[in-house]
Amino acid sequence: MIEKISQFIESQGISVRAFEIQIGASNGLIRKAIANETDIQAKWVLAIAENYPQLNLDWLFTGKGPMIRDDQYHLPLEPSASRMIPERDPRDVDRIKHLEELLTAREGMISSLEKTIAAHEKTIARDDQLIAALQQQISDLGGGHISHTKTSGSVPSVDVLLSASKEKHHR
């Protein structure tokens, strides 16, 4: 996908830095991704879609279709104030399609974040089990004489561990 983003930037005749500024990315974020041929986070793809509605997201994601949408798409999303009676605008189909693509991109980002959260929850559960096992080992080493002075959370300090070890070896 980053290769297609690079092609799009070039087709727009703008610098990578100007593109980064337009989407709100930090200096070098897109440039480094292009140089390293690495993908970018979903939030940046969403920012690109929001800031460059002429970009065909089907082309960006799948390579199908033209890079640039039909010129009819580049009209304001808000109806003209001069219209007294609302009429069905044929460009609404393109607008709806673009909004659906944005929704799909956001759903992809949400799915990705949910997977990240689930992975972090598994890590936390595993760390909690490890902490409990270590606390039990510490308790066993000290025969119950360990002061549970804590540095953060429920992990005993290094001083507590060292004093427990010394007490065990001096018995």
N, C-alpha and C positions, 0 to 999 in steps of 0.2 A: 504494500500500500504506500509506503514512503516513497517509492520510485514514482508512483503515479502523482503523488503530491508534488514532488520535484518537477515533473512534467507540467503540471498545472501552473505552478509558480512561474516557470519559464514562459508558458503560453500567455500569461497575463502581463509579461514584460515588467515584472517588479522584482525587487531583490528579495532574497530569503528573509533578510532583516525586516523589510517593510511588511512582508507577509506575517512574520512573528508578531510584530507590533499590532497589526490589524486583528489578529486572533487573541491578543492578550498574553502571548507566550513570552517567557524570558529570553534574553539575548542568547542565541546559540542553540536553543532547544531543538528547533527544526533543522538547523544547519548540521548539528551533531548527529541527529537521527539519519539525515541524508548521507553524511560522510561515513557513518558506521553501518548503514543499511539496516537500521533497527526500527521497529514499529514505535508508534507514539501511543500515549494513553487515549482511551476512548473520549475523555473530556476534551482533548484537543481536536479530535475528529469532529465532535459535536460543534466546537467553536468554529471550525473551518466551514461546516455546513451552514451555520447561522450567518457567518460573515461573507460567504461566497455562494449565494443561492444559485448562481449560474452554473456551479459545478454539479455535474450529473453524478449523484451518489451511486447509482447503479454501476457506472463506469469505475468509480473509485473503489468500490468493494469487489466487483466481479470482473471488471474489464469489458463489460458488455455495453454497447451503445457508444454514442459520442461523448467526448470529455465535457463539452459545453452544452448546456440545455438550449432549447429553442429560444430565439430572441423574444418571443411573445411573453416569456416568463418574467422579464425584467420590468414589471409594472408594480406600482405600489399595491400592497395587500389591502389597504383601506379603500373603500368605495369613494368615488368622487362626491364631494359635498353638493355638487350641482345636480345630482340625480335626485329627482323628487320621488320617483317610483323605482324601487329596486328591481333590477333586471338580472337574469341569470347570465353571468359573464362566462364565455367559453374558456377563459383562462383559469376559472375556478378549479378545473380538473387538474391543471398543472400545480396550482397552489396547494390543493389537497394532497396531491402526490408528494410534493416537497415536504409538507407537514407530516405525512405518514413516514417519509424517510427519516425526518428528524426524530419522530417518535421511536422508530426502529433503532436508531443510533442511541437514543437515550435508554431504551430497554436493554440494549447490548451493554451499555455502561453500567446499568443497575445490576444486570446479571453478573458482570465481571466483579463488581464491588461485593455482591452477595457471596460469590465464591471466595473472595479474599477474606471476608468476615468469617466465613465458615472455617477456612484454613487457620485463621488467627484463634478462633474459638477452640479448635483441636489442639493447637499449640499451648494455649492457656490451660486446658484440661490436663494435658501431658505434664506441663510444668507444675501444676498443682499436685499431681500424683508424685512427682519427683521430690517436691518440697516436703510432702508428708512423709515419704520414705526416708529422706535425709533427717528430718526432725526425729523420726523414730530411732534411726541409727545414733543420732547425737544423744538422745535420751538413754539408749542402751549403753553407750560408751561411758556416760557420766553416772550411771546408776541412779538417775533421777536427780542428781545434784547440779545439773546445768541450769544456770540462770538464763532464761530466754530473752536476753537483751536483744532487741531487734534493730537491724539497720534500716530495713524497709520491708513492708509486707510482713511475711511470716518467716523470713530467713534469718537465722541467728548470725551475730557478728563474728568476724574472724577471731577476735579475742576470746569469745565464748568457746569456739571450737578448739582453740589452742589450749585454753585452761582445762577443758574436758580431757583432752589428750594427755596433758601433763599429769592430771589427777589419776588417770587410769594407769599410767606407767609408773607412778610413785607408790602404788599400793602393793 
